[in-house]
Amino acid sequence: MQAAFGTVGLSVCYDLRFPEFFARLTALGAEIIAVPSAFTAVTGAAHFEVLARARAIENACFVVAACQSGGHDSGRETFGHSLVVSPWGEVLACREAGPGVFIATLDLQELHRVRLALPSWRRPTVVGRVSP
């Protein structure tokens, strides 16, 4: 989706486990990938940040991941730690728990510098048909 501040791709939390999906979003032009999430406390503590950082690095994109936190009526506990990750893999902002707002600057010029500087990054091609 083209927005005033850049091209945005959308995924959900479980998608973080599928790097091919993020590569496809990047091939379609995504500069920023939004990841609304509800990782459990256990898997979130072990995997959430590292997966978000990995997807940002390998796709040279920003990852913006809002994640539910706290206990739920079902007894389920979610991890929280909403975060924004730069294309370099740096956590620019994080809200560990509870409702709130935080601000991070997404520098698209930095994104394009990273894409040019990393010889391992190449704009992937889209394979197959893309559904609207």
N, C-alpha and C positions, 0 to 999 in steps of 0.2 A: 504494500500500500504506500503510495506516495503521500507524504505529509510535508508540511511547511519546513520542518526541521530535518528531514531526511527520509530515506526509504525504509519502511518498517516491515519486518516479517513477524508472524505470530506463531507461537507454539504453545504447548502446555508442559507441565512439569515432567511427565514421564518421557517426553520427547528428548530431554537432555541426555538420555541414554543412547540416542541414535544419531551419531555424528553425520550420517549420510543425509538426514533430514535437514540439518543446519546447512550443510554444503549446498543442498538444493535451494534453500531460501537465499543463500548468498549468490548462487548462480542466477537467481531471478532478480538480483539487484539489492537485496537487503543489506543495509548498513547498520541497522539497529534491529535486534531481535527481542521481542517482548516474550517473557516466560511467566505467566501467572502460575503459581505453584502451591502445592499443599503436601510437601514431603513430610513423612512421619518424623517424629523426634529422632528415632534410631537411624533411619536411612539418611535423613537430612544431615545429621551430625557427621556421618561418614562420607557422604557423597555430594551434597548439594553444591557447596562452594567450589569444590574441585571440578565438578562437571561443568558448572557455569563458566568458570575460568578457562577450562579446556575448549569449550565451544567458542568462546570469544577469541582465544589465541589462534586456533586452527582455521577460523573463518575470517580473521582480521575484521571483527565487527564488535559493536557494543552489545552487551547482553544486559537487559533490564529485567530483573526477576523479582516480582512481588510474591512473597511467600506467607501463607497463613501461619499464625503462631498461637500456641496455647492449647488448653484443653477444650474438648468438644463434648456435647451431650452424650455422644455415643461411647465416650471413654477414650476416644482417639486423641493423641497428643501430636500436634504439628510443630515443626521445627522453627519456623520463622526465618530470621536472617535475610530479609529482603535486601537485595543488593544490586548495584550497578557495576559492571565490569568493563574495562577499556579493551580495545583491540590488542593491547600489549599484555593483558591478563591481570592488570592492576585493579583491585577493588577500590572504586572511586567513592562509594558511599555504601553504608550498611545500617539497617535498623534491625537490631537483634530480635526484639519482641514487642508485641502490642501494636495498637493502631498508631498511626503517625504519618508524618510527611518528612521527606528529606529531598535535598536538591543535589544534583550532580550536573556538571557541564559536559556535554557530549561534543567534543571537538572533531568535526568531520574532516578537517584538514589533517589532524593527527591520524585518523583512520586511513586516509589516502597515503600519508607518509609511510605508515606501517606496511600497507599493501605494496608500496613500491620498494621498500627497504628489505623485505623478507623474500629472498629468492625461493623459499619453499612455498610461498603463497602464490597461487595462480587462480585466476577467476575460473571456477569450474564451469563446464558446459552442462546445459540441461539435457538430460537423456530422457527420451520418452515424451509422452503427451502430458501436459499440465492441465488439470481440470480447473475451471474458473472458481 
